[in-house]
């Protein structure tokens, strides 16, 4: 079975991790309530700058920041689109846009991905 994934990479100031974690926890509840299968938010533990690119370089990481790598799993793109429409209309999510978060939303990037290999 093929699933659909939204992936995110963003820089968060190290002193704002707890604040970000609380926002992410609340967001995860909303996404799961509307049907997302899984919701993951992970903080960098072993990411090094590369020669050409890397997680730190991708977000122009500053010395006081760390990288968050996150994803949300859905059954299909169609379900993802329907779930995200409900999430974005939910008042609990209002104000959680990148401009109102404890990080520089201009350096966040994201996208939707169709799975091609799944192994559990």
N, C-alpha and C positions, 0 to 999 in steps of 0.2 A: 504494500500500500504506500502510495506517495503522499507526503504531507506538504504543507507550506509553512515557511518560516519568515518572520520579520526579524532582521538582525540590526543591532545598534552598536556603535562604538563612540565613546565620548570621554572627554577629560573632566575630572572632578577634583577640586582642591582637596588635599588630604585632610584638612581640618573640617571639611564639610561632608565626609563620608557618612557619618551617622545621620545627618539631615537628609542626605540623598537616599540612604537605605530606608528611612521611614517613608519617604514619598514613594519609593519603588515598591515597598510592601503594600501600601494602600492601592497603588496602581495594579499590582498583581491580583489583588482581590477582585477588582472591577473586571479586568480582562478575563479572569477565570469564571467569574459569575456569568459573563456573557458567552462563554463557550470555548475560550482558549484552552487547549489541552495542557500546555505547560508554559511557565513563565520563569525565566532565569535572569538574574542580574549577578554578574561576577566582577570582582575587583582584581586588578593585575597583581600577580604574585611573582611571575617570572617572565617578564617581557623586556627585551633589550633593544636598543636602537640597532637598526640594520645598516647595511652599506647603501642600499637604495631606498628601502622603505621598511616600515615596521609599525606596530601598534602605536608606540610613542610618537613616531614621526607623522603618522597619519592624522593625528589630532593636534600637531604642533605642541606637544606636551611641554609644560613649563616645570621648573624644578620643584615647585610646591604642589604639583598635581600628580594624580595617578589615572590610569585608564580603566574605564568600565566597559565590559563586553557583555552584551545582553541579547537575549532572543526570546521570541514568543512562538510557540508551536500551534499550528492549526490543522484541521483535517484537510482543508483545501483553500485555494485562493478565494473562491466564492464565499466560504465561511469566514475567512479572514476579513474580506471586504465588509460583510454584514456585521461581524463582531466589532470591527473598528468604527463603523458608522454609529453603532449603539454606544460604544465607549466614548467617542468624541461628543456625543449629545448628553452624556451623563454629567450632572452637576458636580459630582465628586471629582471629576477630571478637569472641570473648568479651572483655568488658571494654572494648569500644570504644563503649559507650553514651554519650549526651550528658553524663551525670554524671561520666564518667571521661575526658573530653576536655580539651584545652587551650583551652576556651572556655566561655562560659555557655550551657549547653544549654537553659535555660529561655527564651532569646531566639531559639532556632533555630526555623524553621518549614519545613514540607515538605508535599508532597502528590503524588498521582498524577494524570497528565493524559493524555487520549486525544488524539492529534494530529488536527488538522482540515485543515492545509495543510502539505505537505512539498515543499521545493524544494531540489535539490542541484545 
